[in-house]
Amino acid sequence: MAWRRALLIATLLILAVVIELTVLAPLPWWGATPPLVLVVVAGVALSFGPITGAVAGFAGGLLLDLAPPALTTVGIAALILTVLGYGLGRIFDSDERPLWLTTVVTALAAGISVLATAALGGLLGDVRVRWDDVPGFLAAVIVYAAFLSLPCVPGIRALSRRVVPEAFPR
């Protein structure tokens, strides 16, 4: 049923935003905060497809944009995660995909999100965008996304199959 899918995705996104902003952000990570919301959007998109991935990306991005401390222009994360959620959902048609491939694709999506955030922030006049820092952010976010995707993407897939079995006909 559609309501179970919506409830599952809303729960995953709210938990991801809360954990990313209250647990992961205050810790002294090298380079950047691990992108848990992006990894959850990737897991949803790879489980349910492009439309659901885009909706989850928009919702997760909007939650990040509006959650305190909202320091960026509202809508940047929503736009970027919407496009990435749609793109990740379009990549895989098959149910049989190796874990290493989903890890690489999620890490690349995280790298694209850093570059897109810096580019959009620079275009919109965000004074906090310093292009000297982008390579360090890029490397850190790619590594963190790869490590987070190892347990999260298969976990979201398994949870999705259990909660919404009719979405997986096989």
C-alpha positions in Angstrom: 0.0 0.0 0.0 1.1 3.5 -0.7 0.7 4.7 2.8 3.1 2.1 4.2 5.7 3.2 1.6 5.2 6.9 2.5 5.3 6.2 6.2 8.5 4.1 5.9 10.3 6.8 3.8 9.1 9.7 6.1 10.4 7.8 9.1 13.8 7.0 7.5 14.2 10.6 6.3 13.3 12.2 9.7 15.6 9.8 11.5 18.4 10.6 9.0 18.0 14.3 9.4 17.9 14.1 13.2 20.9 11.8 13.4 22.9 13.9 10.8 22.3 17.2 12.5 22.3 16.2 16.2 24.8 13.3 16.4 27.1 13.5 13.4 27.4 17.2 12.8 28.8 18.1 16.3 31.5 15.4 16.1 35.0 16.4 14.9 35.0 14.7 11.5 37.8 15.2 9.0 36.7 17.6 6.2 32.9 17.4 6.4 29.9 15.9 8.1 28.9 12.4 6.8 25.9 12.8 4.4 23.4 10.4 6.0 20.4 12.0 4.4 21.9 11.6 0.9 22.7 7.9 1.6 19.1 7.3 2.8 17.8 9.0 -0.4 20.1 6.8 -2.4 18.8 3.7 -0.6 15.2 4.7 -1.2 15.8 5.5 -4.9 17.6 2.3 -5.5 14.8 0.4 -3.8 11.7 2.1 -5.2 12.8 3.8 -8.4 13.2 7.3 -9.8 9.9 8.9 -8.9 10.0 7.8 -5.3 13.7 8.7 -5.2 13.0 12.2 -6.4 10.2 12.7 -3.9 12.3 11.4 -1.1 15.2 13.6 -2.3 13.0 16.7 -2.3 11.6 15.9 1.2 15.0 15.1 2.7 16.6 18.1 1.1 13.8 20.4 2.3 14.1 19.0 5.8 17.8 19.7 5.7 17.2 23.2 4.3 14.7 24.1 7.0 16.3 22.4 10.0 18.2 24.7 12.4 20.8 26.0 11.8 19.5 26.9 8.4 22.5 28.7 7.0 22.1 28.2 3.3 19.6 29.4 0.8 16.4 27.4 1.2 15.9 24.9 -1.6 19.5 24.2 -2.6 19.7 20.8 -0.9 16.1 20.0 -1.9 16.9 20.7 -5.6 20.2 18.7 -5.5 18.7 15.7 -3.7 15.7 15.7 -5.9 17.9 15.4 -9.0 20.2 12.8 -7.4 17.2 10.8 -6.1 15.7 10.7 -9.6 19.1 9.9 -11.2 19.9 7.1 -8.8 16.5 5.5 -9.3 17.0 5.5 -13.1 20.4 3.9 -12.9 19.4 0.4 -11.9 16.6 -1.6 -13.5 17.6 -4.9 -12.1 17.0 -6.3 -8.6 20.4 -8.0 -8.8 23.1 -5.5 -8.2 26.3 -6.0 -6.3 27.0 -4.1 -3.1 30.2 -2.6 -4.4 28.4 -1.0 -7.3 25.7 0.6 -5.1 28.5 1.8 -2.9 30.4 3.4 -5.8 27.3 5.0 -7.2 26.3 6.4 -3.8 29.8 7.8 -3.3 29.7 9.4 -6.7 26.3 11.0 -6.0 27.8 12.4 -2.8 30.6 13.9 -4.7 28.2 15.4 -7.2 26.2 16.9 -4.4 29.3 18.7 -3.0 30.1 20.1 -6.4 26.5 21.1 -7.1 26.1 22.7 -3.7 29.3 24.8 -4.1 28.4 25.8 -7.7 24.8 26.8 -6.7 26.0 28.6 -3.6 28.7 30.5 -5.6 26.1 31.5 -8.2 23.7 32.7 -5.5 26.4 34.7 -3.8 27.0 32.6 -0.7 30.1 34.1 0.8 30.9 30.9 2.7 31.8 29.1 -0.5 35.6 28.9 -0.8 36.8 26.9 -3.7 40.0 26.1 -1.9 38.1 24.0 0.6 36.0 22.1 -2.0 38.6 19.3 -2.8 38.8 18.4 0.9 35.0 18.4 1.3 34.7 16.4 -1.8 37.2 13.7 -0.7 35.7 13.5 2.8 32.1 13.3 1.7 32.9 10.6 -0.9 34.6 8.5 1.7 31.9 8.9 4.3 29.1 8.2 1.8 30.9 5.0 0.7 31.2 3.8 4.3 27.7 4.8 5.2 26.2 3.1 2.1 27.6 -0.3 3.0 25.1 -1.0 5.8 22.4 1.6 5.0 21.5 0.8 1.3 21.1 -3.0 1.8 19.4 -2.3 5.2 16.9 0.1 3.5 16.4 -2.5 0.7 15.6 -5.3 3.2 13.4 -3.1 5.3 11.5 -1.9 2.2 10.9 -5.5 1.1 9.5 -6.4 4.6 7.3 -3.3 5.0 6.1 -2.9 1.4 6.3 -6.4 -0.1 3.9 -5.5 -2.9 6.4 -3.1 -4.4 8.8 -6.0 -5.1 6.9 -8.5 -7.2 9.7 -11.1 -7.3 
